[in-house]
Amino acid sequence: PSQQPTTASSHQPTTAPSHQPTTLNKGRIVKIISQYIPNLKDSPSTDQQHALDWLDHHVSADKFMDSPALLLECYVMTLFLKTTVGQNLDEFSSCDDYCSLNTITCSNKKVVELHLGAFLLTGTIPS
C-alpha cells in the first residue's frame, strides 16, 4: 500500500452497505402519512404497525417527498390488502406491485378502481 493519498476511486466500498432499513426512513414515512392521518399509531402488534413495517422495508420515504399522497395510497392499500383481503405482503416488493393484481385497476400508478366482489364484503367504507 502507498503511503500517499490517491485521487483514484476504489472499486470496493470502504464499508459494507446496510441491508437493514433505518429508523430515519420509518420516521419520515410516519411523518408524511401523519399529515393525512393525525392519529396514526406506530405501536407493536397493530395492523397499522405491520403496514408501516412493510413500507419501511420496501420503500424510501424520500421517493415520496414531492408526492406524499402516493405514499398515503400505498399505506392504505397495504393495510387494506393485509387486513380485509388477507393478501400476503411478502408477494410485493414495491407500491407499484399492487397495480398488477386482478382486483385493482391503476392509471399512472394510482389506484382508480377496486374489484372486490369475489371477497363477499359487506358494509360501508368510511370517508
Secondary structure as UniProt FT lines:
FT   HELIX           23..34
FT   TURN            35..36
FT   TURN            38..39
FT   TURN            44..45
FT   HELIX           47..58
FT   HELIX           61..64
FT   TURN            65..66
FT   HELIX           68..80
FT   HELIX           81..85
FT   HELIX           89..91
FT   HELIX           95..100
FT   TURN            102..103
FT   STRAND          104..107
FT   TURN            108..109
FT   STRAND          110..114
FT   HELIX           117..119
//
